[in-house]
Amino acid sequence: MCGIVTAISTADIVPVLLEGLRKLEYRGYDSAGLAIVSNGRLARLRAAGRVAELAALAEREHASARIGIAHTRWATHGVPSERNAHPHISGGLAVVHNGIIENFEAIKSALQARGYVFESDTDTEAIAHLIHSKLAAGADLFEAVRLATNELHGAYAIAVLAEAEPERAVVARSGAPLLLGVGEHGMYAASDTAALLQVTRQVIYLEDGDVAELRLASHRIVRPDGSSVEREIHLSSLSADAVELGQFRHYMQKEIFEQPQALAQTLEIITGGGSVAPQLFGARALEVLGGVQRVLVLACGTSYHAGLVARYWLESVAKVPCSVEIASEYRYRDSVPDPDTLVVVISQSGETADTLAALKHAIAQGMQRTLAICNVPESAIVREASLRFITRAGPEIGVASTKAFTTQLAALALLTLTLAKLAGRLPEEQEARHLQNLRHLPVAVQKVLELEPEIERWAQRFAAKQHALFLGRGRHWPIAMEGALKLKEISYIHAEAYAAGELKHGPLALVDRDMPVIAVAPADELLEKLKSNLQEVRARGGELYVFADAGSEIPESEGVHILHMPEHYGMLSPVLHVVPLQLLSYHAALVKGTDVDKPRNLAKSVTVE
């Protein structure tokens, strides 16, 4: 969960490296560093903390070069410190690394026995010394990296620079994202396209096992056995403006307000059609989706909550049994494979290590019907799955996911309707009604966003709170879970979510005047049950904050605060109800003064287990 930038150019690359790190800082921000070869000498700069600290150091040192590698870190091995910051050096060699090397202790022991001295607590330093040992045995830089990566177990994306070979850099990847950039004035590599938009939109997506050499006007790629391979150059659809803040204070705020547009783009595929079709999910969709008897959703974090909402939809509308599992748990338990089960994996980045591993585990178990719902078209998860649905949310920079979640829900709603239709359980009039609601969804979300001033006033009350309970019922229970997660992530207020019926089975013991209770209260078939649960809270002196549909008829009173949603939205109500919870968390974090886009201890793309 770190960010890598590499550059070789006719011009000074230090500004390119630093700007690239700024764009990747959402991936890790406890330390940063760079290595350059200038005037025949390898130089390294490292700083604990944010990229701004490294930039200030680079300015003081007047750093300048035409080749270099850079890194922003989210700690896995070793505490955040300058000592553990990348790049790591062995002789005249510098390495940056994203991922986890599972056999680094064995490699370290073998290298120590040969006289190598380790100065950090990281697994990355073992890579540097291992490559150096290959150089010492007579290999050139490119071959040394290839030989070394064949000995690594785990996930890695690496970039390597050598003082003795200043005309090239070498990069490699397996299980962690890395792409090349083909520019007018040089060659580049990075963990994410956003880091390279400043210099090029032409990118090459590396495959697992690829090792690539970057020279000023050329590149070459080989497989682990040394055989050459060609990779297609793609023109990225991203623009530099897409990753700029514009009028907004934070990326999270920007991305919350981009949700109407993101939903419209994601649902554009059904704008002109009168029906859903399997082909929404790929050319092989009819073959893969036909005869599906069950659905298994695998995901982590916010994407897991999207899967939980989909379970209610799939079972009530499509009448297809659905189970939802945390990806990191699924792959490590004994499960019963079923070849007629559709395995749905959900990930914003498409590089989530646990989800990718769970997908591969399911396939190895003989479950070949697979679908990826993802926001990044060329990601590892998309390439691994049989079918894919690309949510068109655009780049999501804020660590706390917002527009990725609502577009995932839109994709899952389309999957629900598609499976229902294939099973003969979607009458034409019902299909038309659902499609109309989906087309109107961006407008409905825009109306919810207009409630921000009232939500901002609510948030003022939360700044002094230490804990909060979130309640929901039915398909809105996962929305309560998502609201609690958002509040925890960015405001550091401890929050838990419960199915409201569970309140009296334990959590009610926590309720008092200092424990605010946030309830999601749509005007659906479970509303009266929910009202009874809210009475239980008021009877214990708890303060209620209720997000209620217009027809909910929950009166406002002392200790009961009501925010009225613009309209009830039936099956798609979870999409609307999550938006004010996102805004509540955002504004509570503003009042508390936390770093909204870069919450402590977290990173955006979780590319390690």
TITIMAR-191798 format. One record per residue (C-alpha): x, y, z. Coordinates in pm, whole numbers, padded with zeros to 5 digits, always signed. Layout:
# TITIMAR-191798
XYZ ...
This chain:
# TITIMAR-191798
+00000+00000+00000 +00274+00236-00108 +00333+00451-00412 +00616+00425-00664 +00728+00673-00930 +01020+00621-01169 +01143+00859-01438 +01419+00892-01698 +01396+01206-01910 +01581+01472-02106 +01481+01722-01836 +01514+01736-01458 +01298+01456-01318 +01295+01557-00950 +00983+01778-00989 +00816+01491-01179 +00899+01244-00901 +00771+01476-00629 +00449+01565-00811 +00391+01197-00881 +00432+01118-00511 +00183+01390-00423 -00072+01224-00650 +00005+00886-00489 +00007+01005-00130 -00337+00853-00078 -00158+00515-00103 +00071+00582+00192 +00196+00880+00382 +00410+00789+00681 +00740+00853+00501 +00877+00932+00155 +01205+00917-00029 +01381+00931-00363 +01708+00820-00519 +01873+00985-00818 +02191+00944-01017 +02346+01287-01073 +02697+01361-01197 +02778+00992-01178 +02683+00964-00810 +02387+00791-00645 +02212+01023-00401 +01928+00936-00163 +01687+01167+00018 +01439+01038+00278 +01200+01201+00523 +00954+01078+00783 +00603+01213+00734 +00440+01355+00424 +00571+01417+00075 +00592+01788+00161 +00879+01707+00400 +01067+01530+00121 +00999+01817-00120 +01142+02068+00128 +01450+01850+00173 +01497+01818-00203 +01479+02196-00236 +01736+02250+00039 +01970+01997-00123 +01915+02145-00473 +01840+01792-00596 +01843+01758-00974 +01886+01464-01211 +01759+01303-01529 +01691+00960-01379 +01543+00861-01045 +01302+00653-00841 +01072+00770-00562 +00840+00622-00302 +00573+00715-00049 +00528+00456+00225 +00255+00297+00433 +00437+00091+00694 +00411-00289+00702 +00756-00401+00822 +00914-00157+01067 +00777+00155+01228 +00733+00474+01025 +01071+00645+01038 +01344+00782+00814 +01546+00467+00889 +01275+00246+00740 +01182+00483+00457 +01253+00382+00096 +01468+00377-00111 +01691+00114+00045 +02049+00088-00071 +02300-00190-00121 +02635-00068-00252 +02558+00156-00546 +02208+00015-00586 +01876+00171-00474 +01536-00004-00452 +01180+00105-00378 +00910-00153-00317 +00537-00190-00271 +00399-00515-00128 +00511-00779+00121 +00788-01034+00068 +00676-01340+00260 +01013-01517+00253 +01226-01213+00333 +01348-01359+00664 +01498-01662+00487 +01655-01435+00224 +01785-01204+00496 +01945-01489+00690 +02118-01623+00380 +02248-01277+00287 +02367-01204+00641 +02563-01528+00629 +02736-01386+00320 +02828-01066+00502 +02545-00830+00410 +02455-00585+00686 +02092-00477+00735 +02020-00126+00860 +01638-00124+00858 +01348-00339+00978 +01194-00369+00633 +01151-00662+00397 +01253-00429+00112 +01616-00409+00220 +01642-00784+00155 +01544-00717-00209 +01819-00457-00244 +02088-00687-00108 +01958-00983-00310 +01980-00787-00636 +02326-00663-00536 +02437-01024-00481 +02332-01104-00840 +02530-00805-00968 +02832-00920-00769 +02801-01261-00936 +02836-01101-01278 +02482-01023-01393 +02396-00683-01537 +02123-00476-01371 +01835-00603-01583 +01931-00968-01543 +02004-00922-01172 +01652-00793-01111 +01498-01077-01310 +01698-01341-01123 +01622-01184-00786 +01248-01159-00844 +01237-01530-00926 +01337-01590-00564 +01075-01362-00409 +00755-01506-00260 +00468-01267-00199 +00356-00944-00361 +00584-00680-00501 +00620-00387-00733 +00978-00263-00739 +01191-00002-00911 +01570-00026-00916 +01843+00225-00992 +02219+00165-01008 +02498+00420-00990 +02704+00219-01240 +02424+00213-01501 +02276+00567-01506 +02123+00524-01851 +01843+00291-01736 +01609+00192-01455 +01449-00149-01404 +01103-00223-01266 +00911-00545-01194 +00576-00648-01055 +00383-00945-00918 +00063-00902-00721 +00104-00526-00679 +00014-00261-00939 +00275-00101-01164 +00248+00053-01510 +00480+00221-01756 +00436+00564-01909 +00556+00645-02259 +00627+01017-02276 +00748+01264-02534 +01065+01335-02337 +01126+01007-02158 +01000+00688-01997 +00821+00657-01665 +00668+00404-01428 +00422+00441-01141 +00175+00259-00920 -00116+00458-01062 -00192+00645-01384 -00270+00960-01183 +00100+01002-01102 +00193+01019-01470 -00076+01245-01615 +00162+01538-01571 +00392+01389-01839 +00190+01139-02046 -00142+00963-02096 +00017+00674-02285 +00049+00381-02045 +00148+00014-02055 -00003-00218-01795 +00251-00472-01673 +00141-00828-01602 +00238-01034-01299 +00594-01156-01343 +00695-00884-01590 +01039-00724-01560 +01086-00404-01761 +01383-00189-01855 +01330+00185-01901 +01566+00388-02119 +01530+00744-02241 +01354+00654-02566 +01275+00285-02533 +01167+00003-02311 +01170-00375-02310 +00976-00630-02108 +01059-00991-02028 +00882-01271-01846 +01035-01452-01544 +01215-01699-01774 +01378-01414-01969 +01163-01444-02281 +01065-01113-02442 +00704-00998-02449 +00519-00702-02599 +00253-00513-02405 -00001-00284-02569 +00015+00092-02521 -00315+00235-02395 -00432+00596-02401 -00564+00669-02053 -00909+00824-02038 -00812+01015-01725 -00730+01382-01743 -00520+01589-01508 -00833+01784-01408 -00996+01464-01283 -00744+01436-01001 -00743+01803-00901 -00946+01943-00611 -01100+02234-00796 -01347+02425-00578 -01355+02166-00300 -01169+02161+00032 -01094+01789+00026 -01106+01501-00218 -01366+01330-00002 -01599+01628-00033 -01533+01644-00409 -01607+01275-00450 -01927+01292-00243 -02054+01568-00471 -01941+01384-00785 -02182+01100-00710 -02467+01217-00937 -02224+01238-01229 -02054+00908-01138 -02390+00732-01120 -02503+00885-01450 -02184+00766-01619 -02210+00418-01468 -02574+00386-01572 -02528+00543-01914 -02527+00190-02054 -02905+00166-01991 -02998+00525-02079 -03147+00451-02417 -03257+00091-02365 -03593-00042-02258 -03456-00353-02092 -03155-00508-01923 -02943-00763-02107 -02670-01003-01994 -02430-00835-02237 -02401-00547-01987 -02148-00772-01815 -01945-00886-02115 -01961-01088-02433 -01968-01421-02247 -02234-01309-02000 -02517-01526-02127 -02293-01833-02108 -02162-01748-01759 -02483-01616-01600 -02721-01869-01752 -02801-02145-01505 -02656-01965-01202 -02806-02121-00890 -02636-01914-00621 -02427-01599-00584 -02118-01564-00366 -01993-01209-00310 -01631-01161-00199 -01511-00817-00091 -01350-00610+00183 -01444-00294+00373 -01687-00063+00195 -01715-00304-00100 -01823-00575+00146 -02107-00349+00261 -02215-00308-00103 -02229-00686-00128 -02446-00706+00184 -02699-00468+00030 -02695-00676-00290 -02781-00989-00093 -03119-00838-00004 -03179-00738-00367 -03074-01068-00518 -03284-01278-00285 -03596-01058-00292 -03602-00963-00662 -03409-01238-00845 -03492-01510-00586 -03131-01628-00608 -02966-01740-00279 -02671-01517-00198 -02392-01530+00057 -02145-01249+00122 -01802-01315+00267 -01509-01102+00376 -01246-01192+00119 -00962-01228+00369 -01164-01490+00560 -01302-01685+00266 -00970-01803+00128 -00855-01941+00463 -01152-02155+00556 -01278-02486+00426 -01569-02405+00198 -01785-02619-00028 -01730-02522-00394 -02026-02515-00631 -01961-02476-01005 -02310-02328-01054 -02235-02040-00815 -02156-01699-00959 -01858-01554-00772 -01882-01174-00762 -01573-00984-00650 -01602-00613-00573 -01311-00371-00550 -01263-00002-00623 -00899-00037-00727 -00909-00391-00864 -00579-00454-00687 -00711-00534-00337 -00480-00817-00236 -00726-01013-00022 -01003-00993-00282 -00773-01092-00568 -00644-01389-00366 -01000-01494-00278 -01097-01482-00646 -00802-01699-00742 -00888-01940-00460 -01248-01970-00581 -01131-02039-00937 -00885-02300-00811 -01179-02465-00632 -01350-02510-00967 -01580-02207-00953 -01534-02070-01303 -01835-01837-01317 -01675-01512-01201 -01767-01145-01226 -01556-00844-01125 -01724-00515-01032 -01446-00261-01036 -01359+00102-01106 -01026+00037-01284 -01054-00132-01625 -00701-00273-01653 -00667-00392-01293 -00562-00742-01185 -00906-00844-01060 -01072-00741-01387 -00819-00939-01588 -00868-01247-01370 -01249-01265-01384 -01462-01416-01662 -01696-01116-01671 -01654-00759-01564 -01864-00449-01500 -01660-00130-01487 -01810+00138-01266 -01739+00475-01420 -01682+00666-01098 -01357+00822-01215 -01049+00838-00992 -01125+00818-00620 -00841+00975-00421 -00987+01011-00071 -00912+00709+00145 -01273+00688+00266 -01466+00549-00030 -01783+00733-00135 -01862+00747-00507 -01708+00404-00560 -01962+00262-00313 -02272+00412-00473 -02161+00312-00824 -02097-00041-00697 -02454-00046-00572 -02575+00068-00915 -02382-00215-01080 -02521-00469-00832 -02874-00344-00898 -02821-00410-01269 -02687-00757-01188 -02997-00826-00977 -03230-00728-01260 -03029-00927-01513 -03037-01248-01307 -03406-01197-01234 -03478-01160-01605 -03274-01466-01699 -03469-01666-01442 -03803-01542-01577 -03878-01351-01257 -03887-00995-01393 -04218-00899-01559 -04188-00627-01822 -04373-00362-01623 -04156-00428-01317 -03841-00412-01529 -03950-00080-01678 -04018+00063-01332 -03677-00044-01200 -03500+00101-01503 -03684+00430-01466 -03577+00451-01101 -03216+00379-01197 -03220+00650-01463 -03361+00899-01211 -03107+00803-00944 -02851+01079-01023 -03122+01344-00982 -03242+01187-00658 -02887+01187-00516 -02842+01550-00616 -03148+01640-00407 -02998+01460-00107 -02676+01659-00142 -02879+01977-00096 -02931+01871+00267 -02564+01942+00345 -02622+02261+00552 -02853+02079+00792 -02616+01784+00819 -02332+02025+00888 -02523+02159+01188 -02573+01805+01314 -02201+01739+01281 -02123+02020+01527 -02284+01807+01799 -02060+01510+01723 -01720+01674+01771 -01715+01610+02146 -01849+01255+02125 -01630+00950+02176 -01873+00681+02061 -02181+00640+01841 -02428+00366+01751 -02575+00326+01402 -02900+00137+01348 -03073+00005+01039 -03304-00275+00936 -03322-00496+00627 -03127-00366+00329 -03045-00051+00528 -02853-00239+00797 -02544-00252+00569 -02592+00123+00513 -02574+00173+00890 -02254-00034+00883 -02112+00186+00609 -02205+00501+00804 -02027+00371+01114 -01720+00282+00909 -01703+00630+00758 -01727+00797+01099 -01451+00576+01238 -01225+00619+00937 -01201+00994+00923 -01319+01141+01256 -01175+00867+01484 -01503+00855+01677 -01563+00495+01775 -01880+00378+01602 -02060+00047+01573 -02356-00056+01361 -02629-00304+01449 -02939-00446+01295 -03190-00249+01503 -03364-00563+01624 -03040-00666+01795 -03036-00354+02011 -03203-00522+02308 -02969-00822+02282 -02672-00632+02422 -02590-00293+02267 -02873-00120+02457 -02650-00142+02766 -02428+00125+02610 -02704+00380+02553 -02703+00694+02763 -02706+01070+02705 -02343+01060+02582 -02403+00787+02323 -02566+00935+02012 -02769+00688+01808 -02795+00739+01432 -03086+00560+01265 -03156+00498+00897 -03536+00512+00872 -03682+00469+00524 -04057+00440+00482 -04046+00069+00406 -04205-00248+00542 -03979-00249+00851 -04043+00110+00958 -04284+00029+01241 -04040-00226+01381 -03766+00034+01367 -03981+00290+01548 -04014+00046+01838 -03635+00013+01851 -03600+00391+01858 -03840+00408+02153 -03610+00171+02337 -03328+00423+02289 -03534+00721+02409 -03651+00530+02716 -03284+00501+02822 -03207+00868+02767 -03030+00820+02436 -03018+01103+02181 -03147+01009+01835 -03043+01137+01495 -03282+00994+01238 -03250+01001+00858 -03615+00955+00768 -03812+00943+00445 -04090+01198+00400 -04360+00947+00488 -04193+00804+00799 -04404+01011+01043 -04139+01018+01314 -04197+01339+01512 -03910+01562+01616 -03886+01628+01989 -03636+01688+02267 -03352+01442+02204 -03498+01330+01870 -03351+01505+01564 -03504+01431+01224 -03356+01491+00881 -03619+01437+00612 -03498+01277+00290 -03644+01423-00032 -03820+01106-00147 -03861+00737-00073 -03684+00530-00334 -03790+00172-00278 -03530-00091-00362 -03270+00177-00439 -03323+00364-00114 -02983+00247+00025 -02807+00452-00244 -02980+00768-00125 -02953+00701+00247 -02577+00648+00246 -02510+00997+00109 -02609+01194+00422 -02408+00950+00634 -02103+01031+00419 -02164+01402+00469 -02215+01360+00844 -01879+01184+00878 -01706+01441+00659 -01832+01741+00855 -01774+01576+01193 -01413+01520+01089 -01384+01885+00983 -01503+01999+01324 -01252+01769+01493 -00972+01887+01264 -00860+01546+01143 -00693+01483+00808 -01002+01394+00606 -00836+01254+00294 -00548+01078+00469 -00675+00929+00797 -00410+00790+01027 -00296+00429+00982 -00498+00381+00660 -00422+00382+00289 -00645+00378-00016 -00536+00076-00218 -00489-00222+00013 -00241-00418-00195 -00104-00629+00093 -00267-00890+00313 
